[in-house]
Amino acid sequence: MRTRTEPVEDNTGKSEVSSENRGGGDVDQKYRIEHYCFGSMQIGGKLYNKDLIIFPGSVRVNWRRREGHVLNVADLQEILDSQPELVIIGTGASGQMQIHPAARKALEERGIRYVVRNTEEAKDIYNRQIERVSKVVGAFHLTC
């Protein structure tokens, strides 16, 4: 059994996300983020130029939010329905996308841990966590 920690703060206020007994490990490499720069992200050899959500087993392209730079509960519905253990949210290159308090509450009420960072940091956290946590979703704003 592997036990690793990721030194980030999640919504529980803990300073680490632990994988003990989480069942992560066999990572499908086609969903690993290979590269990110302003406006584009490469996943499994494919280049994306629109905001996206990475689910275990699929990529949802052209993810749009109702209020652009604000992430609301309705914008999370597809993620909430998938019942992930952990959601990594990339808020853009300079972190312009804000998370509405009701969206945070919706995740917390369902017991879903989440990490919010600028997209560059979120990409790195996502890549490490998909090896440790069995059901990780990444939601990424690719521009500002």
N, CA, C and O atoms as a GROMACS GRO file, in nm:
protein
  576
    1MET      N    1   0.084  -0.118   0.000
    1MET     CA    2   0.000   0.000   0.000
    1MET      C    3   0.088   0.124   0.000
    1MET      O    4   0.183   0.135   0.078
    2ARG      N    5   0.054   0.219  -0.090
    2ARG     CA    6   0.128   0.344  -0.096
    2ARG      C    7   0.055   0.449  -0.014
    2ARG      O    8  -0.068   0.457  -0.017
    3THR      N    9   0.129   0.529   0.058
    3THR     CA   10   0.073   0.643   0.128
    3THR      C   11   0.157   0.764   0.089
    3THR      O   12   0.275   0.771   0.121
    4ARG      N   13   0.095   0.857   0.020
    4ARG     CA   14   0.163   0.978  -0.020
    4ARG      C   15   0.076   1.097   0.019
    4ARG      O   16  -0.045   1.083   0.040
    5THR      N   17   0.137   1.209   0.027
    5THR     CA   18   0.061   1.330   0.054
    5THR      C   19   0.097   1.437  -0.047
    5THR      O   20   0.210   1.441  -0.096
    6GLU      N   21   0.003   1.520  -0.076
    6GLU     CA   22   0.022   1.634  -0.166
    6GLU      C   23   0.015   1.759  -0.080
    6GLU      O   24  -0.091   1.786  -0.024
    7PRO      N   25   0.122   1.837  -0.068
    7PRO     CA   26   0.122   1.951   0.021
    7PRO      C   27   0.046   2.071  -0.035
    7PRO      O   28   0.105   2.171  -0.075
    8VAL      N   29  -0.086   2.058  -0.037
    8VAL     CA   30  -0.172   2.168  -0.078
    8VAL      C   31  -0.284   2.178   0.025
    8VAL      O   32  -0.308   2.083   0.100
    9GLU      N   33  -0.350   2.288   0.029
    9GLU     CA   34  -0.461   2.302   0.121
    9GLU      C   35  -0.590   2.279   0.043
    9GLU      O   36  -0.612   2.341  -0.060
   10ASP      N   37  -0.673   2.190   0.093
   10ASP     CA   38  -0.801   2.168   0.027
   10ASP      C   39  -0.910   2.235   0.109
   10ASP      O   40  -0.880   2.306   0.206
   11ASN      N   41  -1.036   2.214   0.072
   11ASN     CA   42  -1.146   2.282   0.138
   11ASN      C   43  -1.168   2.238   0.282
   11ASN      O   44  -1.242   2.304   0.355
   12THR      N   45  -1.106   2.130   0.325
   12THR     CA   46  -1.122   2.086   0.463
   12THR      C   47  -1.031   2.164   0.556
   12THR      O   48  -1.040   2.150   0.678
   13GLY      N   49  -0.942   2.245   0.499
   13GLY     CA   50  -0.848   2.321   0.580
   13GLY      C   51  -0.723   2.244   0.614
   13GLY      O   52  -0.633   2.295   0.681
   14LYS      N   53  -0.716   2.120   0.568
   14LYS     CA   54  -0.597   2.039   0.592
   14LYS      C   55  -0.485   2.087   0.502
   14LYS      O   56  -0.510   2.141   0.394
   15SER      N   57  -0.364   2.068   0.546
   15SER     CA   58  -0.252   2.113   0.465
   15SER      C   59  -0.201   2.005   0.372
   15SER      O   60  -0.097   2.022   0.310
   16GLU      N   61  -0.273   1.896   0.361
   16GLU     CA   62  -0.233   1.791   0.268
   16GLU      C   63  -0.353   1.712   0.224
   16GLU      O   64  -0.455   1.707   0.293
   17VAL      N   65  -0.340   1.650   0.108
   17VAL     CA   66  -0.441   1.558   0.056
   17VAL      C   67  -0.376   1.422   0.058
   17VAL      O   68  -0.277   1.400  -0.012
   18SER      N   69  -0.430   1.331   0.135
   18SER     CA   70  -0.367   1.201   0.152
   18SER      C   71  -0.430   1.098   0.061
   18SER      O   72  -0.549   1.106   0.028
   19SER      N   73  -0.351   1.002   0.020
   19SER     CA   74  -0.402   0.896  -0.066
   19SER      C   75  -0.412   0.762   0.006
   19SER      O   76  -0.440   0.661  -0.058
   20GLU      N   77  -0.389   0.760   0.132
   20GLU     CA   78  -0.391   0.632   0.202
   20GLU      C   79  -0.525   0.565   0.180
   20GLU      O   80  -0.631   0.623   0.206
   21ASN      N   81  -0.520   0.442   0.133
   21ASN     CA   82  -0.638   0.361   0.106
   21ASN      C   83  -0.734   0.427   0.006
   21ASN      O   84  -0.854   0.400   0.011
   22ARG      N   85  -0.686   0.510  -0.081
   22ARG     CA   86  -0.770   0.577  -0.178
   22ARG      C   87  -0.787   0.497  -0.306
   22ARG      O   88  -0.885   0.517  -0.378
   23GLY      N   89  -0.695   0.410  -0.336
   23GLY     CA   90  -0.711   0.326  -0.454
   23GLY      C   91  -0.664   0.389  -0.583
   23GLY      O   92  -0.695   0.338  -0.690
   24GLY      N   93  -0.591   0.498  -0.577
   24GLY     CA   94  -0.535   0.556  -0.699
   24GLY      C   95  -0.426   0.466  -0.753
   24GLY      O   96  -0.394   0.364  -0.690
   25GLY      N   97  -0.369   0.499  -0.862
   25GLY     CA   98  -0.256   0.420  -0.910
   25GLY      C   99  -0.254   0.398  -1.058
   25GLY      O  100  -0.177   0.464  -1.128
   26ASP      N  101  -0.336   0.309  -1.110
   26ASP     CA  102  -0.334   0.277  -1.252
   26ASP      C  103  -0.393   0.393  -1.330
   26ASP      O  104  -0.514   0.400  -1.352
   27VAL      N  105  -0.306   0.483  -1.373
   27VAL     CA  106  -0.349   0.606  -1.438
   27VAL      C  107  -0.351   0.586  -1.588
   27VAL      O  108  -0.253   0.541  -1.647
   28ASP      N  109  -0.462   0.622  -1.650
   28ASP     CA  110  -0.471   0.620  -1.795
   28ASP      C  111  -0.396   0.743  -1.845
   28ASP      O  112  -0.443   0.856  -1.828
   29GLN      N  113  -0.281   0.722  -1.906
   29GLN     CA  114  -0.194   0.831  -1.947
   29GLN      C  115  -0.258   0.927  -2.046
   29GLN      O  116  -0.212   1.040  -2.062
   30LYS      N  117  -0.364   0.884  -2.114
   30LYS     CA  118  -0.424   0.975  -2.211
   30LYS      C  119  -0.499   1.089  -2.144
   30LYS      O  120  -0.543   1.182  -2.213
   31TYR      N  121  -0.515   1.085  -2.012
   31TYR     CA  122  -0.581   1.195  -1.941
   31TYR      C  123  -0.484   1.273  -1.854
   31TYR      O  124  -0.528   1.356  -1.773
   32ARG      N  125  -0.357   1.251  -1.867
   32ARG     CA  126  -0.254   1.330  -1.798
   32ARG      C  127  -0.234   1.459  -1.878
   32ARG      O  128  -0.231   1.457  -2.000
   33ILE      N  129  -0.220   1.569  -1.806
   33ILE     CA  130  -0.196   1.697  -1.872
   33ILE      C  131  -0.047   1.707  -1.902
   33ILE      O  132   0.036   1.705  -1.811
   34GLU      N  133  -0.015   1.717  -2.028
   34GLU     CA  134   0.125   1.720  -2.070
   34GLU      C  135   0.181   1.862  -2.076
   34GLU      O  136   0.301   1.883  -2.054
   35HIS      N  137   0.095   1.958  -2.104
   35HIS     CA  138   0.143   2.095  -2.118
   35HIS      C  139   0.027   2.192  -2.100
   35HIS      O  140  -0.086   2.164  -2.140
   36TYR      N  141   0.057   2.306  -2.039
   36TYR     CA  142  -0.039   2.415  -2.031
   36TYR      C  143   0.034   2.546  -2.056
   36TYR      O  144   0.143   2.568  -2.003
   37CYS      N  145  -0.025   2.630  -2.136
   37CYS     CA  146   0.017   2.770  -2.148
   37CYS      C  147  -0.111   2.849  -2.175
   37CYS      O  148  -0.213   2.792  -2.213
   38PHE      N  149  -0.105   2.978  -2.155
   38PHE     CA  150  -0.222   3.063  -2.169
   38PHE      C  151  -0.304   3.025  -2.293
   38PHE      O  152  -0.255   3.035  -2.406
   39GLY      N  153  -0.428   2.983  -2.270
   39GLY     CA  154  -0.519   2.954  -2.381
   39GLY      C  155  -0.514   2.814  -2.439
   39GLY      O  156  -0.594   2.782  -2.526
   40SER      N  157  -0.422   2.730  -2.392
   40SER     CA  158  -0.419   2.593  -2.447
   40SER      C  159  -0.367   2.492  -2.345
   40SER      O  160  -0.288   2.525  -2.257
   41MET      N  161  -0.414   2.370  -2.361
   41MET     CA  162  -0.373   2.260  -2.274
   41MET      C  163  -0.362   2.136  -2.360
   41MET      O  164  -0.450   2.107  -2.441
   42GLN      N  165  -0.253   2.062  -2.341
   42GLN     CA  166  -0.234   1.937  -2.414
   42GLN      C  167  -0.257   1.821  -2.318
   42GLN      O  168  -0.195   1.812  -2.212
   43ILE      N  169  -0.346   1.732  -2.358
   43ILE     CA  170  -0.382   1.616  -2.278
   43ILE      C  171  -0.372   1.493  -2.367
   43ILE      O  172  -0.441   1.485  -2.469
   44GLY      N  173  -0.288   1.399  -2.330
   44GLY     CA  174  -0.275   1.276  -2.407
   44GLY      C  175  -0.241   1.299  -2.553
   44GLY      O  176  -0.290   1.226  -2.640
   45GLY      N  177  -0.160   1.400  -2.582
   45GLY     CA  178  -0.119   1.427  -2.719
   45GLY      C  179  -0.215   1.515  -2.797
   45GLY      O  180  -0.186   1.553  -2.910
   46LYS      N  181  -0.330   1.547  -2.740
   46LYS     CA  182  -0.429   1.629  -2.809
   46LYS      C  183  -0.429   1.770  -2.749
   46LYS      O  184  -0.428   1.786  -2.627
   47LEU      N  185  -0.431   1.871  -2.836
   47LEU     CA  186  -0.428   2.010  -2.794
   47LEU      C  187  -0.570   2.065  -2.786
   47LEU      O  188  -0.648   2.050  -2.880
   48TYR      N  189  -0.603   2.129  -2.673
   48TYR     CA  190  -0.733   2.191  -2.651
   48TYR      C  191  -0.713   2.340  -2.635
   48TYR      O  192  -0.618   2.385  -2.572
   49ASN      N  193  -0.806   2.419  -2.693
   49ASN     CA  194  -0.798   2.564  -2.686
   49ASN      C  195  -0.920   2.627  -2.620
   49ASN      O  196  -0.940   2.748  -2.630
   50LYS      N  197  -1.001   2.547  -2.556
   50LYS     CA  198  -1.119   2.595  -2.485
   50LYS      C  199  -1.116   2.538  -2.344
   50LYS      O  200  -1.057   2.433  -2.319
   51ASP      N  201  -1.181   2.609  -2.252
   51ASP     CA  202  -1.191   2.560  -2.115
   51ASP      C  203  -1.247   2.418  -2.116
   51ASP      O  204  -1.325   2.382  -2.205
   52LEU      N  205  -1.206   2.338  -2.018
   52LEU     CA  206  -1.244   2.197  -2.021
   52LEU      C  207  -1.253   2.137  -1.882
   52LEU      O  208  -1.205   2.192  -1.783
   53ILE      N  209  -1.317   2.021  -1.879
   53ILE     CA  210  -1.326   1.940  -1.758
   53ILE      C  211  -1.270   1.803  -1.793
   53ILE      O  212  -1.307   1.743  -1.894
   54ILE      N  213  -1.180   1.753  -1.709
   54ILE     CA  214  -1.126   1.618  -1.729
   54ILE      C  215  -1.191   1.527  -1.625
   54ILE      O  216  -1.171   1.544  -1.505
   55PHE      N  217  -1.268   1.432  -1.673
   55PHE     CA  218  -1.329   1.330  -1.589
   55PHE      C  219  -1.245   1.203  -1.600
   55PHE      O  220  -1.170   1.188  -1.697
   56PRO      N  221  -1.256   1.113  -1.505
   56PRO     CA  222  -1.190   0.983  -1.524
   56PRO      C  223  -1.249   0.918  -1.650
   56PRO      O  224  -1.366   0.880  -1.652
   57GLY      N  225  -1.170   0.905  -1.754
   57GLY     CA  226  -1.215   0.840  -1.875
   57GLY      C  227  -1.264   0.930  -1.987
   57GLY      O  228  -1.297   0.880  -2.094
   58SER      N  229  -1.269   1.063  -1.965
   58SER     CA  230  -1.315   1.150  -2.074
   58SER      C  231  -1.274   1.296  -2.049
   58SER      O  232  -1.242   1.336  -1.938
   59VAL      N  233  -1.277   1.372  -2.157
   59VAL     CA  234  -1.252   1.515  -2.150
   59VAL      C  235  -1.374   1.587  -2.206
   59VAL      O  236  -1.418   1.559  -2.317
   60ARG      N  237  -1.429   1.678  -2.129
   60ARG     CA  238  -1.544   1.760  -2.174
   60ARG      C  239  -1.488   1.893  -2.220
   60ARG      O  240  -1.438   1.972  -2.139
   61VAL      N  241  -1.495   1.919  -2.350
   61VAL     CA  242  -1.437   2.041  -2.407
   61VAL      C  243  -1.541   2.152  -2.416
   61VAL      O  244  -1.662   2.128  -2.410
   62ASN      N  245  -1.491   2.274  -2.430
   62ASN     CA  246  -1.574   2.393  -2.440
   62ASN      C  247  -1.664   2.411  -2.318
   62ASN      O  248  -1.783   2.440  -2.331
   63TRP      N  249  -1.605   2.392  -2.201
   63TRP     CA  250  -1.678   2.412  -2.075
   63TRP      C  251  -1.702   2.561  -2.058
   63TRP      O  252  -1.608   2.640  -2.050
   64ARG      N  253  -1.827   2.599  -2.051
   64ARG     CA  254  -1.862   2.740  -2.037
   64ARG      C  255  -1.937   2.761  -1.907
   64ARG      O  256  -2.018   2.678  -1.864
   65ARG      N  257  -1.909   2.873  -1.845
   65ARG     CA  258  -1.978   2.912  -1.723
   65ARG      C  259  -2.081   3.019  -1.755
   65ARG      O  260  -2.061   3.102  -1.844
   66ARG      N  261  -2.189   3.017  -1.684
   66ARG     CA  262  -2.298   3.111  -1.709
   66ARG      C  263  -2.254   3.256  -1.690
   66ARG      O  264  -2.305   3.346  -1.757
   67GLU      N  265  -2.159   3.278  -1.598
   67GLU     CA  266  -2.113   3.414  -1.572
   67GLU      C  267  -1.966   3.434  -1.604
   67GLU      O  268  -1.899   3.516  -1.542
   68GLY      N  269  -1.914   3.360  -1.700
   68GLY     CA  270  -1.777   3.379  -1.746
   68GLY      C  271  -1.671   3.351  -1.641
   68GLY      O  272  -1.623   3.238  -1.630
   69HIS      N  273  -1.635   3.452  -1.565
   69HIS     CA  274  -1.527   3.437  -1.467
   69HIS      C  275  -1.576   3.408  -1.326
   69HIS      O  276  -1.504   3.430  -1.229
   70VAL      N  277  -1.699   3.358  -1.315
   70VAL     CA  278  -1.753   3.315  -1.185
   70VAL      C  279  -1.803   3.173  -1.201
   70VAL      O  280  -1.882   3.143  -1.291
   71LEU      N  281  -1.757   3.085  -1.113
   71LEU     CA  282  -1.801   2.946  -1.114
   71LEU      C  283  -1.917   2.931  -1.017
   71LEU      O  284  -1.901   2.945  -0.896
   72ASN      N  285  -2.035   2.903  -1.072
   72ASN     CA  286  -2.157   2.887  -0.992
   72ASN      C  287  -2.193   2.740  -0.976
   72ASN      O  288  -2.133   2.654  -1.040
   73VAL      N  289  -2.291   2.713  -0.891
   73VAL     CA  290  -2.336   2.576  -0.867
   73VAL      C  291  -2.382   2.511  -0.997
   73VAL      O  292  -2.346   2.396  -1.023
   74ALA      N  293  -2.459   2.582  -1.078
   74ALA     CA  294  -2.509   2.524  -1.204
   74ALA      C  295  -2.394   2.482  -1.296
   74ALA      O  296  -2.406   2.385  -1.370
   75ASP      N  297  -2.283   2.555  -1.291
   75ASP     CA  298  -2.167   2.522  -1.373
   75ASP      C  299  -2.099   2.394  -1.328
   75ASP      O  300  -2.026   2.331  -1.405
   76LEU      N  301  -2.124   2.356  -1.205
   76LEU     CA  302  -2.062   2.237  -1.146
   76LEU      C  303  -2.149   2.112  -1.158
   76LEU      O  304  -2.105   2.003  -1.122
   77GLN      N  305  -2.271   2.125  -1.206
   77GLN     CA  306  -2.366   2.014  -1.200
   77GLN      C  307  -2.312   1.885  -1.260
   77GLN      O  308  -2.327   1.778  -1.200
   78GLU      N  309  -2.251   1.893  -1.374
   78GLU     CA  310  -2.194   1.775  -1.439
   78GLU      C  311  -2.086   1.709  -1.350
   78GLU      O  312  -2.076   1.587  -1.343
   79ILE      N  313  -2.010   1.793  -1.284
   79ILE     CA  314  -1.907   1.742  -1.192
   79ILE      C  315  -1.973   1.680  -1.070
   79ILE      O  316  -1.935   1.570  -1.029
   80LEU      N  317  -2.070   1.748  -1.012
   80LEU     CA  318  -2.139   1.695  -0.894
   80LEU      C  319  -2.205   1.561  -0.925
   80LEU      O  320  -2.202   1.469  -0.843
   81ASP      N  321  -2.265   1.551  -1.043
   81ASP     CA  322  -2.332   1.426  -1.083
   81ASP      C  323  -2.234   1.309  -1.095
   81ASP      O  324  -2.273   1.194  -1.078
   82SER      N  325  -2.107   1.338  -1.124
   82SER     CA  326  -2.008   1.231  -1.140
   82SER      C  327  -1.954   1.182  -1.005
   82SER      O  328  -1.882   1.083  -1.001
   83GLN      N  329  -1.988   1.249  -0.898
   83GLN     CA  330  -1.951   1.210  -0.761
   83GLN      C  331  -1.801   1.183  -0.742
   83GLN      O  332  -1.762   1.075  -0.700
   84PRO      N  333  -1.719   1.281  -0.773
   84PRO     CA  334  -1.574   1.262  -0.754
   84PRO      C  335  -1.536   1.268  -0.606
   84PRO      O  336  -1.612   1.317  -0.523
   85GLU      N  337  -1.418   1.217  -0.576
   85GLU     CA  338  -1.361   1.233  -0.442
   85GLU      C  339  -1.296   1.370  -0.428
   85GLU      O  340  -1.300   1.431  -0.322
   86LEU      N  341  -1.236   1.416  -0.538
   86LEU     CA  342  -1.156   1.537  -0.537
   86LEU      C  343  -1.174   1.612  -0.668
   86LEU      O  344  -1.172   1.552  -0.776
   87VAL      N  345  -1.191   1.743  -0.658
   87VAL     CA  346  -1.200   1.829  -0.776
   87VAL      C  347  -1.086   1.930  -0.770
   87VAL      O  348  -1.068   1.999  -0.670
   88ILE      N  349  -1.010   1.937  -0.878
   88ILE     CA  350  -0.904   2.035  -0.891
   88ILE      C  351  -0.957   2.144  -0.985
   88ILE      O  352  -0.993   2.114  -1.099
   89ILE      N  353  -0.960   2.267  -0.939
   89ILE     CA  354  -1.014   2.378  -1.017
   89ILE      C  355  -0.902   2.473  -1.054
   89ILE      O  356  -0.835   2.529  -0.967
   90GLY      N  357  -0.881   2.489  -1.184
   90GLY     CA  358  -0.782   2.585  -1.236
   90GLY      C  359  -0.853   2.713  -1.272
   90GLY      O  360  -0.943   2.713  -1.356
   91THR      N  361  -0.813   2.824  -1.209
   91THR     CA  362  -0.884   2.950  -1.222
   91THR      C  363  -0.828   3.044  -1.330
   91THR      O  364  -0.862   3.162  -1.333
   92GLY      N  365  -0.744   2.992  -1.417
   92GLY     CA  366  -0.686   3.072  -1.523
   92GLY      C  367  -0.541   3.105  -1.496
   92GLY      O  368  -0.491   3.082  -1.386
   93ALA      N  369  -0.474   3.158  -1.597
   93ALA     CA  370  -0.331   3.187  -1.585
   93ALA      C  371  -0.302   3.284  -1.471
   93ALA      O  372  -0.203   3.267  -1.400
   94SER      N  373  -0.386   3.383  -1.454
   94SER     CA  374  -0.365   3.479  -1.345
   94SER      C  375  -0.469   3.466  -1.235
   94SER      O  376  -0.479   3.552  -1.148
   95GLY      N  377  -0.548   3.358  -1.240
   95GLY     CA  378  -0.645   3.331  -1.134
   95GLY      C  379  -0.768   3.420  -1.135
   95GLY      O  380  -0.824   3.449  -1.030
   96GLN      N  381  -0.810   3.462  -1.253
   96GLN     CA  382  -0.924   3.556  -1.263
   96GLN      C  383  -1.060   3.492  -1.232
   96GLN      O  384  -1.150   3.561  -1.184
   97MET      N  385  -1.076   3.362  -1.256
   97MET     CA  386  -1.205   3.299  -1.230
   97MET      C  387  -1.226   3.284  -1.080
   97MET      O  388  -1.139   3.233  -1.008
   98GLN      N  389  -1.340   3.329  -1.033
   98GLN     CA  390  -1.374   3.322  -0.892
   98GLN      C  391  -1.471   3.206  -0.867
   98GLN      O  392  -1.549   3.170  -0.955
   99ILE      N  393  -1.466   3.150  -0.747
   99ILE     CA  394  -1.557   3.042  -0.710
   99ILE      C  395  -1.664   3.102  -0.620
   99ILE      O  396  -1.634   3.152  -0.511
  100HIS      N  397  -1.788   3.096  -0.664
  100HIS     CA  398  -1.899   3.151  -0.586
  100HIS      C  399  -1.912   3.072  -0.456
  100HIS      O  400  -1.897   2.950  -0.456
  101PRO      N  401  -1.940   3.140  -0.344
  101PRO     CA  402  -1.954   3.068  -0.216
  101PRO      C  403  -2.056   2.954  -0.221
  101PRO      O  404  -2.037   2.852  -0.155
  102ALA      N  405  -2.162   2.969  -0.298
  102ALA     CA  406  -2.262   2.862  -0.309
  102ALA      C  407  -2.205   2.740  -0.380
  102ALA      O  408  -2.245   2.627  -0.350
  103ALA      N  409  -2.112   2.761  -0.472
  103ALA     CA  410  -2.048   2.648  -0.541
  103ALA      C  411  -1.958   2.573  -0.443
  103ALA      O  412  -1.957   2.450  -0.441
  104ARG      N  413  -1.884   2.647  -0.361
  104ARG     CA  414  -1.802   2.582  -0.258
  104ARG      C  415  -1.891   2.501  -0.163
  104ARG      O  416  -1.859   2.388  -0.128
  105LYS      N  417  -2.000   2.561  -0.123
  105LYS     CA  418  -2.092   2.495  -0.030
  105LYS      C  419  -2.150   2.366  -0.091
  105LYS      O  420  -2.163   2.265  -0.022
  106ALA      N  421  -2.184   2.371  -0.221
  106ALA     CA  422  -2.240   2.252  -0.288
  106ALA      C  423  -2.140   2.137  -0.286
  106ALA      O  424  -2.178   2.022  -0.263
  107LEU      N  425  -2.013   2.167  -0.310
  107LEU     CA  426  -1.910   2.063  -0.304
  107LEU      C  427  -1.895   2.009  -0.162
  107LEU      O  428  -1.890   1.888  -0.140
  108GLU      N  429  -1.890   2.100  -0.066
  108GLU     CA  430  -1.871   2.060   0.074
  108GLU      C  431  -1.989   1.977   0.125
  108GLU      O  432  -1.969   1.879   0.197
  109GLU      N  433  -2.111   2.016   0.089
  109GLU     CA  434  -2.230   1.941   0.133
  109GLU      C  435  -2.231   1.798   0.082
  109GLU      O  436  -2.290   1.710   0.145
  110ARG      N  437  -2.166   1.775  -0.029
  110ARG     CA  438  -2.158   1.640  -0.087
  110ARG      C  439  -2.033   1.565  -0.043
  110ARG      O  440  -2.008   1.453  -0.086
  111GLY      N  441  -1.955   1.628   0.042
  111GLY     CA  442  -1.833   1.565   0.092
  111GLY      C  443  -1.723   1.557  -0.013
  111GLY      O  444  -1.634   1.471  -0.003
  112ILE      N  445  -1.727   1.643  -0.112
  112ILE     CA  446  -1.627   1.643  -0.218
  112ILE      C  447  -1.516   1.741  -0.181
  112ILE      O  448  -1.542   1.860  -0.160
  113ARG      N  449  -1.395   1.692  -0.173
  113ARG     CA  450  -1.280   1.779  -0.148
  113ARG      C  451  -1.247   1.854  -0.275
  113ARG      O  452  -1.269   1.803  -0.385
  114TYR      N  453  -1.195   1.974  -0.262
  114TYR     CA  454  -1.158   2.050  -0.380
  114TYR      C  455  -1.036   2.136  -0.350
  114TYR      O  456  -1.010   2.174  -0.236
  115VAL      N  457  -0.963   2.165  -0.456
  115VAL     CA  458  -0.845   2.251  -0.450
  115VAL      C  459  -0.862   2.357  -0.558
  115VAL      O  460  -0.894   2.324  -0.672
  116VAL      N  461  -0.841   2.481  -0.524
  116VAL     CA  462  -0.854   2.592  -0.617
  116VAL      C  463  -0.718   2.660  -0.630
  116VAL      O  464  -0.662   2.706  -0.530
  117ARG      N  465  -0.666   2.668  -0.751
  117ARG     CA  466  -0.536   2.731  -0.778
  117ARG      C  467  -0.538   2.792  -0.917
  117ARG      O  468  -0.629   2.764  -0.996
  118ASN      N  469  -0.439   2.874  -0.949
  118ASN     CA  470  -0.427   2.919  -1.087
  118ASN      C  471  -0.404   2.794  -1.172
  118ASN      O  472  -0.363   2.690  -1.120
  119THR      N  473  -0.429   2.802  -1.300
  119THR     CA  474  -0.430   2.682  -1.384
  119THR      C  475  -0.294   2.613  -1.392
  119THR      O  476  -0.290   2.490  -1.400
  120GLU      N  477  -0.186   2.686  -1.392
  120GLU     CA  478  -0.054   2.624  -1.395
  120GLU      C  479  -0.032   2.536  -1.272
  120GLU      O  480   0.010   2.421  -1.283
  121GLU      N  481  -0.061   2.590  -1.155
  121GLU     CA  482  -0.046   2.511  -1.032
  121GLU      C  483  -0.147   2.397  -1.028
  121GLU      O  484  -0.114   2.286  -0.987
  122ALA      N  485  -0.270   2.424  -1.070
  122ALA     CA  486  -0.375   2.322  -1.068
  122ALA      C  487  -0.340   2.205  -1.158
  122ALA      O  488  -0.368   2.090  -1.125
  123LYS      N  489  -0.278   2.233  -1.273
  123LYS     CA  490  -0.234   2.128  -1.365
  123LYS      C  491  -0.139   2.032  -1.294
  123LYS      O  492  -0.155   1.910  -1.302
  124ASP      N  493  -0.040   2.088  -1.226
  124ASP     CA  494   0.059   2.004  -1.157
  124ASP      C  495  -0.005   1.922  -1.045
  124ASP      O  496   0.026   1.805  -1.028
  125ILE      N  497  -0.093   1.984  -0.970
  125ILE     CA  498  -0.163   1.914  -0.862
  125ILE      C  499  -0.249   1.802  -0.920
  125ILE      O  500  -0.250   1.690  -0.868
  126TYR      N  501  -0.322   1.832  -1.028
  126TYR     CA  502  -0.406   1.731  -1.092
  126TYR      C  503  -0.322   1.611  -1.134
  126TYR      O  504  -0.359   1.497  -1.106
  127ASN      N  505  -0.211   1.635  -1.201
  127ASN     CA  506  -0.127   1.524  -1.249
  127ASN      C  507  -0.077   1.438  -1.134
  127ASN      O  508  -0.069   1.316  -1.148
  128ARG      N  509  -0.043   1.498  -1.021
  128ARG     CA  510   0.001   1.417  -0.906
  128ARG      C  511  -0.116   1.344  -0.842
  128ARG      O  512  -0.102   1.228  -0.803
  129GLN      N  513  -0.230   1.408  -0.830
  129GLN     CA  514  -0.342   1.347  -0.760
  129GLN      C  515  -0.408   1.234  -0.838
  129GLN      O  516  -0.464   1.142  -0.777
  130ILE      N  517  -0.404   1.236  -0.972
  130ILE     CA  518  -0.466   1.125  -1.046
  130ILE      C  519  -0.393   0.994  -1.021
  130ILE      O  520  -0.447   0.887  -1.047
  131GLU      N  521  -0.271   1.001  -0.970
  131GLU     CA  522  -0.198   0.879  -0.935
  131GLU      C  523  -0.231   0.831  -0.794
  131GLU      O  524  -0.197   0.719  -0.757
  132ARG      N  525  -0.296   0.915  -0.716
  132ARG     CA  526  -0.316   0.885  -0.574
  132ARG      C  527  -0.462   0.869  -0.533
  132ARG      O  528  -0.492   0.796  -0.438
  133VAL      N  529  -0.550   0.936  -0.602
  133VAL     CA  530  -0.692   0.937  -0.566
  133VAL      C  531  -0.767   0.875  -0.683
  133VAL      O  532  -0.743   0.910  -0.798
  134SER      N  533  -0.859   0.784  -0.653
  134SER     CA  534  -0.921   0.709  -0.762
  134SER      C  535  -1.019   0.788  -0.847
  134SER      O  536  -1.036   0.756  -0.964
  135LYS      N  537  -1.083   0.890  -0.793
  135LYS     CA  538  -1.182   0.962  -0.873
  135LYS      C  539  -1.159   1.113  -0.862
  135LYS      O  540  -1.217   1.181  -0.778
  136VAL      N  541  -1.072   1.162  -0.951
  136VAL     CA  542  -1.035   1.303  -0.955
  136VAL      C  543  -1.095   1.365  -1.080
  136VAL      O  544  -1.092   1.305  -1.188
  137VAL      N  545  -1.149   1.485  -1.065
  137VAL     CA  546  -1.198   1.563  -1.178
  137VAL      C  547  -1.120   1.694  -1.179
  137VAL      O  548  -1.097   1.755  -1.074
  138GLY      N  549  -1.079   1.736  -1.297
  138GLY     CA  550  -1.011   1.864  -1.313
  138GLY      C  551  -1.094   1.956  -1.398
  138GLY      O  552  -1.136   1.919  -1.508
  139ALA      N  553  -1.120   2.078  -1.349
  139ALA     CA  554  -1.197   2.179  -1.423
  139ALA      C  555  -1.105   2.297  -1.446
  139ALA      O  556  -1.059   2.359  -1.350
  140PHE      N  557  -1.077   2.329  -1.571
  140PHE     CA  558  -0.972   2.425  -1.602
  140PHE      C  559  -1.019   2.540  -1.691
  140PHE      O  560  -1.070   2.519  -1.800
  141HIS      N  561  -0.998   2.661  -1.641
  141HIS     CA  562  -1.015   2.783  -1.721
  141HIS      C  563  -0.877   2.808  -1.782
  141HIS      O  564  -0.778   2.817  -1.709
  142LEU      N  565  -0.869   2.820  -1.913
  142LEU     CA  566  -0.740   2.821  -1.981
  142LEU      C  567  -0.681   2.959  -2.007
  142LEU      O  568  -0.562   2.971  -2.034
  143THR      N  569  -0.762   3.062  -2.000
  143THR     CA  570  -0.708   3.195  -2.029
  143THR      C  571  -0.686   3.273  -1.900
  143THR      O  572  -0.627   3.220  -1.806
  144CYS      N  573  -0.729   3.395  -1.894
  144CYS     CA  574  -0.696   3.486  -1.783
  144CYS      C  575  -0.730   3.429  -1.649
  144CYS      O  576  -0.708   3.494  -1.546
   0.00000   0.00000   0.00000
